[in-house]
Amino acid sequence: MNVFQVLKFITINHQGIAPDQVALTDLNGKPNAVMTDLLHDILTKVYLFVDLENIENTSEMIAKLSAVTPFYYPFSFEEIKQYYFDIIEATQNKMIIYAIPDLTGVNISINQFEELFNNEKIVGVKYTAPNFFLLERIREAFPDKLILSGFDEMLVQAVISGVDGAIGSTYNVNGRRARQIYDLAREGKVEEAYKIQHDTNNIIETVLSMGIYPTLKEILKTRGIDGGVPKRPFSPFNEANRKELNQLIETYNL
């Protein structure tokens, strides 16, 4: 029985147990304080991002977690780096880190990327930043690492800079255009790629004006995919924008 099954099936006084009530021991029953503290630290943070009741093992946890950078407090680079290393050590899984300085306030320098990439299990980065000089430096310095672009509205520039792929929220409804941009830019057909990027950015601009996550969910709903409503504190879709949304869907065949 692993820790996820313990949390799911064992109760005390008919109440579920919390992660800090679990202790790890060796095969002889001797408590392991270091591993127990690490388990508590990881699981209490994981609770912020995933539902542990639906997790069966560490692989599922990592797949759902995607190792989001801590953002509630101004952590130092050393703290964030050690946090990533602790997750890797505990799970023995590979990791793609997430660099998104505009939202986290954490700017990772080229030297700090080197410190992270020196860990062979950190195999790449999702790079969501408008600093294309740094992106070029990362690509040049780490040709074997995976770089995924995170800014949907700057996909042309990212592909020209040598990214390996892209992950973007709007690709859920505009994936075909994103693939066209990527392929054309890779082929050196930058002018053609930019034409599609202009349409894409018109879509993004309108979606952002209505609230990105509730709007994307509403577009998916028109396709028969009910994604519910965004998690609070995000607001639900504003019905006052319904006409504009319908026009957007019709204009760009979303």
Salt bridges, closest charged atoms under 4 A:
ASP41 OD1 - LYS45 NZ 2.46
GLU56 OE2 - LYS8 NZ 2.65
GLU78 OE1 - LYS81 NZ 3.35
GLU115 OE1 - LYS81 NZ 2.76
GLU136 OE1 - ARG137 NE 2.69
ASP164 OD2 - ARG139 NH1 2.85
ASP183 OD1 - ARG179 NE 2.99
GLU187 OE1 - LYS189 NZ 3.48
GLU218 OE2 - LYS221 NZ 3.44
GLU218 OE1 - ARG242 NH2 2.91
GLU239 OE2 - ARG242 NH2 2.74
